[in-house]
Amino acid sequence: MSHGSDFMRAARFSLERPALSSALASIRNNEDAFQEAVGILQTIENRLQERPRADMPGFVPSPACGAREERHQERARIENLNRQAIREGRRQYDKGAPVPETSKPPVVTGY
């Protein structure tokens, strides 16, 4: 096991109470370094309050993510309609696709 993973297991950062973070124990006696570290943790907390991560309450996806999700939901809806049509033995054509003039399946020759 590397020292980095030991540090991450032992180090605990508290963004709500940064001065009490156990990860800062080693610099608690160095006032300048301690205050700088506390300030960094406070900055992180402020940024997370302004823009929460995806796993936090209050998260709002970016407009690009929202548009991507809308496209995905629409494609899933069309796919469900297509699958339902297959189960019912009928044809379902995508919107905008050319519709064949006949409802009979095309005859494949040459095999």
Secondary structure as UniProt FT lines:
FT   HELIX           3..10
FT   HELIX           18..20
FT   HELIX           22..27
FT   TURN            28..29
FT   HELIX           31..50
FT   TURN            54..55
FT   TURN            57..58
FT   HELIX           63..87
FT   TURN            88..89
FT   TURN            95..96
//
